[in-house]
């Protein structure tokens, strides 16, 4: 009879220990998802600035460059990305076009946004214009 009582105690103890461990495991899983989301946001922002600069270098058109960057950043969570296009040295062939994409990454765990700082990814890509444009 003592053995059976001991095994019931061990079974109950394991259940209580597991119940105490669940919140920590969930936090670790949520942190892993947040890190994965961060990496994804960084890669999408970098890719969309590169795509906008490529189209802008080919066409010399600000609207086309913005449209291409926004289309490439369509997979970002939360708000749409902010896209800025400028010509630092003018619109002549060979001069640079700069496309800057920025995005505020959302926090997955509700309530943590007040504790954690807002993460903003910002990437600029510069390419040379392939033709004169005005």
N, C-alpha and C positions, 0 to 999 in steps of 0.2 A: 504494500500500500504506500510505503514511503517513496518508492521509485516513481510511481505514477504521479504523486503529488509534486515531486521534483520536476518531472517533465512538463506538467501543466504550468508550473512556475516559470520554467525556461521558455516555454512557448509564449506566455504572456509577456515576459520580459523582452523577447525579440520583437513582438508586436509594438510595444511601447517605444522601444529604441528606433524601430523603423518609422513610427509616427513622428518621432522627434526629428528624424533625419529628412523627412519629405520636404519641409520648407527650404532647407539648405540645398537639396538637390534641385528643386524648382528654381531657386535663385541662380544656381550655377548654369542650368539649362537656359534660362532667360538671358544671362550674361553672354553665353555662347551665341545665342541668336542675335543679340545686340552687336556683338563684334562682327558677326557675319554680315549683318545689315550695314555696318559701317564700311566694311571692305567693299561691299557691293556699291554703295553710294559713291565711294571714292573712284572706283573703276568706271562707273557710268558717267560721273561728272568729267573725268579725264577724257573719256571717249567722245562725249558730246562736244566738248570744246575743240577737240581735234577734228571732228566731223564738220563743225561749223566753220572752222578756219580753212579746211580743205575746199568746201563749197564756196566760201568767200574769196579764196585765192583764185579759184577758177572763174567765177562770175563777176567779182568785184561789187556784188550787190549786197547791201546790208540786210535787207529783208530776207533774201534767200539764205544768207549765213545764219540769221536768227532762226528761221524756220527749220533749217537742217539741224541746228543744235538742239532746239526744243523737241524735234521729232526723235533725235537720238537719246534724249534724256527722258523719254516717256515712261520708262520703267522705274523712275524714282518714286519712293513712297512719300506721302504727304503732299505739301504744296508743290506747284510747278517750279522748275528751276528758273533763276534769273539769268538772262543772257545779255551781255554788252558787246558791241562790235565797234571798233574804232580803227582809224588809219593814222598811226602816229606820225608818219612822214609824208602824207599825201596819197593821192590816188594814181600815181604813175606806176607803170610796169616795173617790177622788181622791188618796190617799196613794201613794207610789211603791213599785213592786216592782223589785228589782234582780236581774238574772240575769248571772252572771259565768261565762264559759267560758274554760278554759285548756287548752293542748295543747303537749306537747314534740315539736318537729319532729325526725324522724330525719335522720341524715346519710347521703347516698347512697353515698359513697365509703368502702369499708371501711378501717379504720385511722385515718381522719381524726377520728373522734370523740374520740380522746385528745388531738389537737392543737387542735381547735376547741372553743369553749365551746358548751354546750347552748343551743339557741335555744328560748325558750318564748314562745308567743303567748298573750296574755290580753286579753280584751275584756269590758267590762261595759256593759249596756244598762239604762236606767231608763225605765220607763213608769208612767203613773198607773193605779191600779186603777179598773175601770169599774163595780164593784159592791162592796157590803160583803161581807166574808167573815170567817169565824172559824175 
